[in-house]
Amino acid sequence: MSQSTNIRVLIVDDHSIIRQGLATIINRDPEMTVIAQAEDGQQAINLFREYQPDVTLMDLRMPQMAGVEAISTICAEFKSARIIVLTTYNSDEDIYRGLHAGAQGYLLKDAKPNELLTAIRTVHRGQKYIPLEVGAKLVQRMSNPELSERELEVLRSMAQGMSNSDIATALSIGESTVKSHVNRILSKLGVNDRTQAVIVAVKRGIVSL
């Protein structure tokens, strides 16, 4: 009987000490078992295919392949995959990308052990687990206008301190085109100048310095 109620968990994180800590908390619960651990996104996909766990805890920022890409790949292949993003980042872009890729839960690494176990049980039942503060940021992100791929490229270049002419050369577009991209970026981010745009973009997790 206990075997059928056992929730089989896959842990994905590039830090072994975090994986061990999570495994200790989960394995203490009589209804849960950690069946495998991965240290990057590609390993996560391989182990998911091998074990097909009930619930996967997925870090977002890892070497080789990041969490969002791994979540997308797993969810495309396994429609019933149940994945919880477990991360130190609560920027709204990370939250949006993780859940948009197919994750059903989002939990910060400073969550209490009981909250972790509750999240696993909730997602295992087929429900979403999104804490209030994460939900609030997600709503805010959903109401923000989407930046196009080109606008993201320009924004990343701005974050590197490049001028309009530098950006025009790097992206092989006219300087007037760069200016119109910059104006649209400022408008979409609701700011008045380039410095504010970069600060907002970093805070939201759209770009990293």
BELCOR-V474145 format. One record per residue. N is the residue number from 1. RES is the residue in one letter. PSI is psi in whole degrees, 0 to 359 (* if undefined). D_FIRST is the distance of its C-alpha to the first C-alpha in Angstrom with 1 decimal. Layout:
n = [N	N]
res = [RES	RES]
psi = [PSI	PSI]
d_first = [D_FIRST	D_FIRST]
//
This chain:
n = [1	2	3	4	5	6	7	8	9	10	11	12	13	14	15	16	17	18	19	20	21	22	23	24	25	26	27	28	29	30	31	32	33	34	35	36	37	38	39	40	41	42	43	44	45	46	47	48	49	50	51	52	53	54	55	56	57	58	59	60	61	62	63	64	65	66	67	68	69	70	71	72	73	74	75	76	77	78	79	80	81	82	83	84	85	86	87	88	89	90	91	92	93	94	95	96	97	98	99	100	101	102	103	104	105	106	107	108	109	110	111	112	113	114	115	116	117	118	119	120	121	122	123	124	125	126	127	128	129	130	131	132	133	134	135	136	137	138	139	140	141	142	143	144	145	146	147	148	149	150	151	152	153	154	155	156	157	158	159	160	161	162	163	164	165	166	167	168	169	170	171	172	173	174	175	176	177	178	179	180	181	182	183	184	185	186	187	188	189	190	191	192	193	194	195	196	197	198	199	200	201	202	203	204	205	206	207	208	209]
res = [M	S	Q	S	T	N	I	R	V	L	I	V	D	D	H	S	I	I	R	Q	G	L	A	T	I	I	N	R	D	P	E	M	T	V	I	A	Q	A	E	D	G	Q	Q	A	I	N	L	F	R	E	Y	Q	P	D	V	T	L	M	D	L	R	M	P	Q	M	A	G	V	E	A	I	S	T	I	C	A	E	F	K	S	A	R	I	I	V	L	T	T	Y	N	S	D	E	D	I	Y	R	G	L	H	A	G	A	Q	G	Y	L	L	K	D	A	K	P	N	E	L	L	T	A	I	R	T	V	H	R	G	Q	K	Y	I	P	L	E	V	G	A	K	L	V	Q	R	M	S	N	P	E	L	S	E	R	E	L	E	V	L	R	S	M	A	Q	G	M	S	N	S	D	I	A	T	A	L	S	I	G	E	S	T	V	K	S	H	V	N	R	I	L	S	K	L	G	V	N	D	R	T	Q	A	V	I	V	A	V	K	R	G	I	V	S	L]
psi = [314	330	321	334	358	126	117	123	136	130	129	112	143	356	117	327	325	317	316	319	315	317	321	313	313	316	341	335	123	343	3	150	132	118	340	159	137	151	0	173	320	318	322	315	314	315	327	315	322	315	338	66	162	319	139	132	120	119	155	318	106	159	174	289	129	169	319	316	318	318	313	315	313	315	331	326	325	100	333	8	135	110	134	124	128	110	164	352	129	29	146	334	320	315	311	312	321	314	326	329	341	0	148	351	159	118	138	148	345	10	151	151	318	324	321	311	322	317	316	314	318	311	325	327	356	11	163	149	103	108	156	313	329	318	320	318	325	317	317	317	320	331	351	138	144	137	140	167	316	319	323	319	315	317	317	321	320	320	335	4	17	145	171	319	323	315	318	316	313	323	1	46	166	155	327	326	318	315	317	325	315	316	320	322	313	318	312	326	352	39	171	338	173	320	314	321	315	318	313	317	322	316	319	351	14	320	160	144	*]
d_first = [0.0	3.8	5.4	5.6	7.0	9.0	12.6	14.8	18.3	21.7	24.6	28.1	31.1	34.3	34.3	32.3	32.4	30.8	28.0	27.4	27.5	25.1	22.7	23.0	22.3	19.2	17.7	18.2	15.7	12.2	10.8	13.4	14.8	18.4	18.5	22.3	25.5	28.7	32.1	33.8	33.3	33.9	31.3	28.8	29.5	29.2	25.9	24.5	25.6	24.0	20.5	20.3	18.5	16.8	19.5	22.7	25.0	28.5	31.8	34.8	37.7	37.3	39.6	39.7	37.8	37.1	33.9	35.3	36.2	32.9	31.1	33.5	33.0	29.2	29.2	31.8	29.8	26.3	26.6	23.0	23.4	22.5	24.9	26.0	29.5	29.7	33.4	36.3	38.3	38.5	41.6	41.4	42.0	39.0	36.8	38.3	38.0	34.4	33.2	35.7	34.3	30.9	29.0	27.0	27.3	30.1	29.8	32.5	32.0	33.4	30.5	28.8	25.4	23.8	25.4	24.0	20.3	21.2	22.7	19.8	17.4	20.3	21.1	17.5	17.7	20.8	23.3	26.2	26.5	30.3	31.7	34.9	37.4	36.0	36.1	39.7	40.7	39.1	41.1	44.2	43.6	43.1	46.4	48.3	50.2	48.9	51.0	51.9	51.4	55.1	55.1	52.3	54.4	57.4	55.4	54.1	57.7	58.8	56.3	57.9	61.2	62.8	65.7	66.1	68.3	65.9	63.1	65.3	66.2	62.6	61.2	64.4	65.0	68.0	68.5	68.9	65.5	63.9	65.6	64.2	60.7	61.1	62.3	59.3	57.0	58.7	58.5	54.8	53.9	56.3	58.5	62.2	62.5	61.0	60.1	58.1	56.5	55.3	54.1	52.1	50.6	49.5	48.0	46.0	44.9	46.9	48.9	48.7	51.9]
//
